[in-house]
């Protein structure tokens, strides 16, 4: 495979319960799969997440440097940022600055599925396609 890209097959969203993350000794969060190492990411971390119905994160957390972007792809839940509650469902996208406390839970009797992108919060803004440029390569179709 080329060094220009990497691929990791995580499997079905419903099977994410087989994965987990232990942020502290004796505490495990089920249904969380970090893929940054598998993909060789250099400036970000990405996790695929399945939160079972009725379950929530067992603690608020924040970051020192990293902003997070949550993209909800299935189910329904609630997301707390500091003292504000936001209802989330498929199609909801939430950005959280590093210093804000955050916690979420699956609500409504269904599992909550989402991606979380974590990356350094930097002063430089990159909008839409400002970093992109057209290539002269012919299309393969």
Secondary structure by P-SEA (a helix, b strand, c coil): ccccbbbbbbcccccccccccccccccccccccccccccccccbbbbbbbbccccccccccccccbbbbbbbcccccccccccbbbbbcccbbbbbcccccccccccccbbbbbbbbbbbbccccccccccbbbbcccccc
